[in-house]
């Protein structure tokens, strides 16, 4: 059995937003001075490798801690659908990809952008799921969707004024949580593997940091 980490480390160098949504790691005590190392960790709940629960966009939707634990673990179809900037993944792409998506699967989409965290293009020009792709995933009965981009929805450069999310909203409205900012998908692309996608269990949270790990036998 081999375990492959599909998560970015939480590193202020790559999640350095100056506002309250950024990552802050502050050393509070040190062994040299206090006999123990302790740290304050502060972060927004939608940075780095994280998961969106239905509550993120859906009034009275389920929070991270309210979803069944088996939502976050299971067999995953890792689809190799590499895309250029601002290029969408469509329902036709999903239907034709291998391995075939089965009901109850976790669907992981490898767009080839997992190594671009921290670049300007990562937020503004990333690939995305089209509306028909999101509806296809709902009809297919998947349990969770994950992708190696900041958002499965339109990148900032394509969002019209007043944009309120489309593909992400479709998935969350169907009770399907969505994990963002995966990385290191090349070793598992085009395969069926077991995936652990376990969020930090913040009570009532609409999203949370997540450690995504693939198990390859």
CORNORVEN-V220743 format. One record per run of one state. SS is the DSSP state (A for helix, B for strand, O for the rest). FROM is the first residue (numbers start at 0). TO is the last residue. Records with the same first field share a line. If there is no record, write none. Layout:
# CORNORVEN-V220743
SS: FROM-TO / FROM-TO
This chain:
# CORNORVEN-V220743
O: 0-0 / 5-5 / 7-22 / 29-29 / 34-36 / 42-48 / 52-52 / 56-62 / 66-67 / 80-86 / 89-89 / 96-104 / 110-118 / 124-126 / 129-129 / 139-142 / 147-154 / 158-165 / 173-175 / 180-180 / 182-184 / 188-190 / 199-205 / 216-216
B: 1-4 / 6-6 / 23-28 / 37-41 / 49-51 / 72-79 / 87-88 / 105-109 / 127-128 / 143-146 / 176-179 / 181-181 / 191-198 / 206-215
A: 30-33 / 53-55 / 63-65 / 68-71 / 90-95 / 119-123 / 130-138 / 155-157 / 166-172 / 185-187
